Amino acid sequence: MYNNIMDDFAQRPRRLENTQRGQVPASRPHVRVVATGGTIAMQLDAEQGGATPAVSGADLVAAVPGIAQIARLSVEEFSNIPSEHMTPEVWLRLAARLNEISQAGDVEGIVVTHGTDTMEETAFFLDLTVRGDVPIVLTGAQRPASTPDADGPGNLRDGVRVAACAESKRRGVMIVMHGEIHTAREAVKTYTEELDAFDSHSGTDLGFVREGRVCFTSEVLPRRHLPLPTSLPRVDIIPMYAGADDAAMQAALGRRAAGLVIAAVGAGNVNRGLFDGIKAALRQGVAVVIATRVPHGLVRPLYAYAGGGVSLREAGAIMAGDLTPQKARVLLMLALAAGEQGESLRERFETSDFQAQKEPLQQNQTANADYVV
Ligand code: ASP
């Protein structure tokens, strides 16, 4: 199985020969903006000495010149929280609401405004749980709305452009920031303060927005969905570092974690202390998924010493492939909620058809028109 996965990744395409440009809509599409909070909706509060939630979704939209020419907009105030305050419970409610909006049939696209710090987790959760082909875009800002050079208005305008674009359908949930389009699966925040906050994990963005044009430079394979449950099991992320022991893991198990994601080192390796803890967790029936703290590349079983990837997999741990620890946690929560275990759970993470999500556009799929606003 592993060789197959690696072969797929070796052949995994990077760039398209031709970009795919959004089609000109016949009339202005209807886009719903669902505001959840984040820096995009914050203002500097001199008394408190920092930025705090202050701006409604309606005011965010009202502050973007020209946005009404791109789409007919309706705004929903879902919450106004920093994304650190997002929880699995909020994800469940947000996904349920987006399913309702998407199935109601009266919007062509949805933009979710969101804090950037955990945006990639929410985006991946929504990618796995919201059905239908209405494009869903998450966007936010690195600078509060009250700063003169705030990036929120431009990001929101680009987000609406992408959500309104017919070519965005069936590309899954996307993150649009700083003129770049990323898949939910691959988006990763890589800068704390730079406006170019996100990268695509594989090194290949899904596309870009420039001078009002939406251009797709990669294709994604059909999305995999999991059922949207009513509650999610506890899954904790346990970091590996030189000298780590199983203290954090024991604390998680003490809180009844049903699964653990190990933010391992290298291609998916841990030390003896964590290895012993992982084996004990597996014996208790706790699912263990191995991801890596390294920003690029895959986890795969390369080393057979105690704690190496080979020994971890032999002990029953699952390899997360290209998923970051925080994305692997999202998938593990949903898979456990769906009752997956044993081999079906392993396949969920390790099969190549789930992992290899991007492929080049066929030449004849190249669209003809630009969507310029
Ligand atoms: N701390 C903020 C948040 O995630 C950062 C941001 O929005 O960019 O809510």
Boltz pocket constraint, residues with backbone or C-beta under 6 A from the ligand:
constraints:
  - pocket:
      binder: B
      contacts: [[A, 37], [A, 38], [A, 39], [A, 40], [A, 81], [A, 82], [A, 83], [A, 84], [A, 114], [A, 115], [A, 116], [A, 117], [A, 118], [A, 140], [A, 141], [A, 142], [A, 143]]
      max_distance: 6.0
